[in-house]
Every structure is written in structure tokens, then in C-alpha cells.
Amino acid sequence: MAKNRKHQSAGVRFGSVLLTLLLCLLIGGSGIGFVWQKAQIYELGQQIRKRELHLTELRDGNKKLRDQLAMLRSPGKLEQRVRELNLGMSQPQPMQVWRLSEPLVSRAESPERARLYAAQTNPAALTP
């Protein structure tokens, strides 16, 4: 004879309710976790996009400043600025320019070689 629910114990009914509740919590928790993860991915994407735009703006600003510096260093711009400020400066005459040639340093006269030579000599022998 088949038993009906009236004759089932309370433990059996409680177990099925608990299993159903745990299954619902698992599915609901997974859904909430999925939605939270998608929101985090979207938020991080927005931050990346914002920082990339800022980086592009900084690079453009650096390029403009580099170009402006090159223009301000140009001889024509410097001469114009000297004239604007009435500094009374002009290009030097060729006779006013002294050209110095750099002395050639041979291997024997290199600083490392001189240090080695100084370390090898006896200081007592050098004094008169």
C-alpha cells in the first residue's frame, strides 16, 4: 500500500524544502555574481577609455609644447625677440669670433694611463 503525505515524516519534507532553498540560493547567487561581474567589467572599461583619452590629450599637449620650444629656439625667432626687447645685440663680425681647436689626446696621455703611471712611480724617488 502506498503511503501518502500524511504519513511521511517531517524530516523528509524538511529535506526537500532545504534542497530547494539551497538550489534557489545557488542560482540566485550565481545570477547576482554574473550581473556584478558584468558591471565591474563595464566600469573598468570606462576607466580605461577615460585614461586612454587623457593619455592622448597629454601626448598632443607634449607635441605642441615640443613644437613651440623648437620654434622659440630657432635663430629667426631669437633675433626677432632681441629686436623687440631692444637689447642692442647683433651677430658678431667674423673677426670677433675666436675659433679654438680641441687638443688631441693620445692614448699615452689619457687620464687612465696617467693614473696608472702615477701609481707605479715611487713618490720618494720624485722628491729632490
Helices and strands as residue ranges (DSSP letters): G 5-7, H 10-73, H 75-84, G 94-96, G 107-109, H 111-120, H 123-126
